[in-house]
Amino acid sequence: MKLILSDRPLNIEIKKDDIKFIDLSSLKITNCVGCFGCWTKTPGKCVIRDDAVKVYPEIAKSDTLLYVSRIKYGGYDTIMKTMLERAIPVQQAFIRIVAGETHHIQREVTPKKATIIAYGDISEGEKEVFKKLISRNAHNMNFENYNIIFATELQLEKAVTDEVAKWEA
């Protein structure tokens, strides 16, 4: 399955049934409270009952992933960051060593080919910080490989359409 997670509505046409689009801005997703209940009380399931519990299983089972997020201060904007923090139930509390670094063990998470379209008025410094963030997160997010595309607000829908067209080819 292929998944598009966006922090805003997009006017794109999806032609294949194996591509799912989720507009996070249309959902009710509250902040993680850091209770770790998803690791201890209800392993693999968040104790907060909102729309995030429908999204993180989709992230876990997708093999191709497109994140669309405005960039603020070199990181994901609030909507995407909140969802990614709420997706920690797909990881276990246990740690493994990957290339000399500690990372969480995944809970039945499909390895992913990921593309991140980072949009907005992004400075070169913010781009460098964001590249490092994605590199650090790639192991915990189970990315086999990833690509980052930087776009302005005006280029965004074309960038998304071009990426989805590659999936549909």
JODAFEN-V604861 format. One record per residue. N is the residue number from 1. SS is DSSP state (@ for helix, = for strand, . for the rest). Layout:
N,SS
N,SS
This chain:
1,.
2,=
3,=
4,=
5,=
6,=
7,.
8,.
9,.
10,.
11,.
12,.
13,.
14,.
15,.
16,.
17,.
18,.
19,=
20,=
21,=
22,=
23,=
24,@
25,@
26,@
27,.
28,.
29,.
30,.
31,.
32,.
33,.
34,.
35,.
36,.
37,.
38,.
39,.
40,.
41,.
42,.
43,.
44,.
45,.
46,.
47,.
48,.
49,.
50,.
51,.
52,@
53,@
54,@
55,@
56,@
57,@
58,@
59,@
60,@
61,@
62,.
63,.
64,=
65,=
66,=
67,=
68,=
69,=
70,=
71,=
72,=
73,.
74,.
75,=
76,=
77,.
78,@
79,@
80,@
81,@
82,@
83,@
84,@
85,@
86,@
87,@
88,@
89,@
90,@
91,=
92,=
93,=
94,=
95,=
96,=
97,=
98,=
99,.
100,.
101,=
102,=
103,=
104,=
105,=
106,=
107,.
108,.
109,.
110,.
111,.
112,=
113,=
114,=
115,=
116,=
117,=
118,=
119,=
120,.
121,.
122,.
123,.
124,@
125,@
126,@
127,@
128,@
129,@
130,@
131,@
132,@
133,@
134,@
135,@
136,@
137,@
138,.
139,.
140,.
141,.
142,.
143,=
144,=
145,=
146,=
147,=
148,=
149,=
150,=
151,=
152,.
153,.
154,.
155,.
156,@
157,@
158,@
159,@
160,@
161,@
162,@
163,@
164,@
165,@
166,@
167,@
168,@
169,.
